[in-house]
Amino acid sequence: MLQKYLEELRKTKLLQPDEEYSLWEKTRAGDTEAHRKLMTSYQPLVFKIAISFALPEAETMELIQEGMVGLLEAAGNYDNTRGVAFSIFASYRIKGCMMDFLKKISWKGRLYLEGETTSGVILGDTLVSADTSPLEIVEQQMLQEKVALAIERLPQKEQMVLTGIYLEDKTAKTLADAIDISPGHVYRLQKQGVRRVRSMLSKFIHELNKE
């Protein structure tokens, strides 16, 4: 089932920036077909986030379903005129829906919290612990929001590169073709974008550590 779903996702056409913007404009005007096309194009993002938890196939498929709910909710609250990449905007809601689901099934004993995600993170560590203080939860949420805001403030091409590489798992060649630049330029934009984000976050982290 999961392999079949993956094969179908591989057929999903990558939208060009101009085409995506046009679809969002049509969606805002009530065009349901444009909305459907956008949601279909972002299904690979949901899949990428779901498989990062490295769960058994049954749970992964359920995560994908929960992630699609998050995707639809994000689309309902997205404003394309603000210049924020939808992949960034939607990723937080998608992950939030998945985490809510994981908490519920963990309490029912349906998975082992000692398992690791594909990035080496212990799954139990990604769930809010009963020992986590309200202050720590607020700080985590604040940091996530600051990262999102920092990326939003990047020049458009740097934002597209960081979003593509870190959230959408695109290759430098794919991004280069989409933005109409060389792969080498993509790597330069990646380094510049990461440097800018770190700079914007450094003051916030410093102030947070002083408190």
C-alpha positions as CSV (number, residue, x, y, z in Angstrom):
1,M,0.0,0.0,0.0
2,L,2.7,2.5,1.0
3,Q,4.9,1.6,-2.0
4,K,1.9,2.1,-4.3
5,Y,1.2,5.5,-2.8
6,L,4.9,6.4,-3.3
7,E,4.7,5.4,-6.9
8,E,1.7,7.6,-7.4
9,L,3.4,10.6,-5.7
10,R,6.3,10.3,-8.1
11,K,3.9,11.1,-10.9
12,T,3.1,14.4,-9.2
13,K,4.1,17.4,-11.4
14,L,6.3,20.0,-9.8
15,L,4.6,23.4,-10.1
16,Q,6.6,26.3,-11.4
17,P,6.5,29.5,-9.1
18,D,4.4,31.5,-11.6
19,E,2.0,28.6,-12.1
20,E,1.6,28.1,-8.3
21,Y,1.0,31.8,-7.7
22,S,-1.7,31.7,-10.4
23,L,-3.4,28.7,-8.8
24,W,-3.5,30.4,-5.4
25,E,-5.1,33.5,-7.0
26,K,-7.7,31.3,-8.6
27,T,-8.2,29.5,-5.3
28,R,-8.8,32.7,-3.5
29,A,-11.5,33.5,-6.1
30,G,-13.2,30.2,-5.3
31,D,-11.8,27.9,-8.1
32,T,-12.1,24.4,-6.6
33,E,-10.2,22.8,-9.4
34,A,-7.2,25.1,-8.8
35,H,-7.4,24.3,-5.1
36,R,-7.4,20.5,-5.9
37,K,-4.4,20.9,-8.1
38,L,-2.5,22.7,-5.4
39,M,-3.3,20.2,-2.8
40,T,-2.3,17.3,-5.1
41,S,1.1,19.0,-5.8
42,Y,1.8,19.3,-2.1
43,Q,1.0,15.7,-1.2
44,P,4.8,14.7,-1.5
45,L,5.5,17.2,1.3
46,V,3.0,15.4,3.6
47,F,4.6,12.0,2.6
48,K,8.1,13.3,3.3
49,I,7.2,14.4,6.8
50,A,5.3,11.2,7.5
51,I,8.1,8.8,6.6
52,S,10.6,10.8,8.6
53,F,9.1,9.2,11.7
54,A,10.1,5.8,10.5
55,L,7.0,4.0,11.7
56,P,5.5,0.7,10.4
57,E,3.5,1.0,7.2
58,A,0.0,1.1,8.9
59,E,0.9,4.0,11.2
60,T,2.7,5.8,8.3
61,M,-0.4,5.6,6.2
62,E,-2.4,7.0,9.1
63,L,0.1,9.8,9.6
64,I,-0.3,10.7,5.9
65,Q,-4.1,10.9,6.4
66,E,-3.6,13.2,9.4
67,G,-1.0,15.2,7.5
68,M,-3.5,15.8,4.7
69,V,-5.9,17.2,7.2
70,G,-3.2,19.6,8.3
71,L,-2.4,20.5,4.7
72,L,-6.1,21.4,4.0
73,E,-6.3,23.4,7.2
74,A,-3.1,25.3,6.3
75,A,-4.5,26.0,2.8
76,G,-7.6,27.4,4.4
77,N,-5.6,30.0,6.4
78,Y,-2.9,30.8,3.8
79,D,-2.5,34.2,2.2
80,N,-0.3,34.0,-0.9
81,T,-0.1,37.8,-1.1
82,R,2.2,37.9,2.0
83,G,5.1,36.4,0.1
84,V,5.5,33.4,2.5
85,A,6.2,30.1,0.9
86,F,3.3,27.7,1.4
87,S,5.6,24.8,2.1
88,I,7.0,26.6,5.2
89,F,3.5,27.8,6.3
90,A,2.0,24.3,5.9
91,S,4.8,22.2,7.4
92,Y,4.1,23.4,10.9
93,R,0.4,22.5,10.7
94,I,1.1,19.2,9.0
95,K,3.6,18.2,11.7
96,G,1.2,19.4,14.4
97,C,-1.6,17.2,13.2
98,M,0.8,14.2,13.0
99,M,2.1,14.8,16.5
100,D,-1.4,15.1,17.9
101,F,-2.2,11.7,16.3
102,L,1.1,10.1,17.6
103,K,0.3,11.3,21.2
104,K,-3.1,9.6,21.0
105,I,-1.9,6.3,19.7
106,S,1.1,6.3,22.1
107,W,-1.3,6.6,25.0
108,K,-3.1,3.6,23.6
109,G,0.1,1.6,23.4
110,R,0.1,1.3,19.7
111,L,3.8,2.2,19.2
112,Y,7.1,2.3,21.0
113,L,8.3,5.7,21.9
114,E,11.9,4.4,22.0
115,G,11.9,4.2,18.2
116,E,13.9,6.7,16.2
117,T,12.9,9.0,13.4
118,T,15.0,8.9,10.2
119,S,17.0,11.9,11.4
120,G,18.0,9.9,14.6
121,V,15.6,11.7,16.9
122,I,13.9,9.5,19.6
123,L,10.2,9.6,18.9
124,G,9.3,9.9,22.5
125,D,11.5,13.0,22.7
126,T,9.4,14.7,20.1
127,L,6.2,14.3,22.1
128,V,5.5,16.8,24.9
129,S,6.5,15.2,28.2
130,A,4.4,15.4,31.3
131,D,7.5,16.8,32.9
132,T,7.9,19.6,30.4
133,S,7.1,22.9,32.1
134,P,4.7,25.4,30.5
135,L,7.6,27.8,30.1
136,E,9.7,25.2,28.1
137,I,6.7,24.6,25.8
138,V,6.3,28.3,25.2
139,E,10.0,28.7,24.5
140,Q,9.9,25.8,22.0
141,Q,6.9,27.4,20.2
142,M,8.6,30.8,20.2
143,L,11.7,29.4,18.6
144,Q,9.8,27.6,15.9
145,E,7.9,30.8,15.1
146,K,11.2,32.8,15.0
147,V,12.7,30.3,12.5
148,A,9.6,30.6,10.3
149,L,9.7,34.4,10.5
150,A,13.4,34.4,9.7
151,I,12.9,32.4,6.6
152,E,10.0,34.6,5.5
153,R,12.3,37.6,5.6
154,L,14.9,36.1,3.3
155,P,15.2,37.3,-0.3
156,Q,12.8,35.3,-2.5
157,K,15.4,33.0,-4.1
158,E,17.1,32.2,-0.8
159,Q,13.7,31.4,0.7
160,M,12.9,29.1,-2.3
161,V,16.2,27.3,-1.9
162,L,16.0,26.7,1.8
163,T,12.4,25.6,1.6
164,G,13.2,23.3,-1.3
165,I,16.3,21.7,0.3
166,Y,15.2,21.4,3.9
167,L,11.4,21.0,3.6
168,E,10.7,19.6,0.2
169,D,13.8,17.4,-0.3
170,K,14.5,18.8,-3.7
171,T,17.9,18.5,-5.4
172,A,20.0,21.4,-6.4
173,K,19.5,20.5,-10.0
174,T,15.7,20.6,-9.6
175,L,15.8,23.9,-7.8
176,A,18.2,25.3,-10.4
177,D,15.8,24.4,-13.2
178,A,12.8,25.9,-11.3
179,I,14.6,29.2,-10.5
180,D,16.5,29.3,-13.8
181,I,20.0,29.5,-12.2
182,S,23.0,27.2,-12.0
183,P,23.3,24.4,-9.4
184,G,26.4,26.2,-8.1
185,H,24.3,29.3,-7.5
186,V,21.8,27.2,-5.6
187,Y,24.5,26.2,-3.2
188,R,25.6,29.8,-2.8
189,L,22.1,30.9,-2.0
190,Q,21.8,28.0,0.5
191,K,24.8,29.2,2.4
192,Q,23.8,32.8,2.3
193,G,20.2,31.9,3.5
194,V,21.5,29.8,6.4
195,R,23.9,32.5,7.4
196,R,21.1,35.1,7.4
197,V,18.8,32.9,9.4
198,R,21.5,32.2,12.0
199,S,22.2,35.9,12.3
200,M,18.5,36.7,12.8
201,L,18.1,34.0,15.4
202,S,21.3,34.7,17.3
203,K,19.9,37.8,19.1
204,F,16.7,36.0,20.0
205,I,18.5,32.9,21.4
206,H,20.9,35.2,23.4
207,E,18.0,37.0,25.0
208,L,16.2,33.7,25.7
209,N,19.3,32.2,27.5
210,K,19.6,35.3,29.7
211,E,16.1,34.9,31.1
